[in-house]
């Protein structure tokens, strides 16, 4: 019994598996996307004024108090959790300024 070529279906139809792109409709807005382009979301700057303490199960986040520098909530003071190195005077870019982080409690390991 002769063995069948496993790639026969590809040789018979070379376009198989290729994605067919439709031509754009007339009057439809065309998006100009450049390869490697970066799209940023809107953010509001806030300056760190006080470092409150560490939070999280392993202390991986730092809770800070920051003042919103621009936008609708200008000069509003927020409490936020930050991951990574931070110091007083740093500027955070906040995606939203509506919600605050929960207040840290004085409890810790061994308190129950």
Buried (B, 14 or more C-beta within 10 A) or exposed (E): EEEEEEEEEEEEEEEEEEEEEEEEEEEEEEEEEEEEEEEEEEBBBBEBEEBBEBBEEEEEBBBBBBBBBEBEBEEBEBBBBBEEEBEEEBEBEBEEBEEEBEEBEEEEEEEE
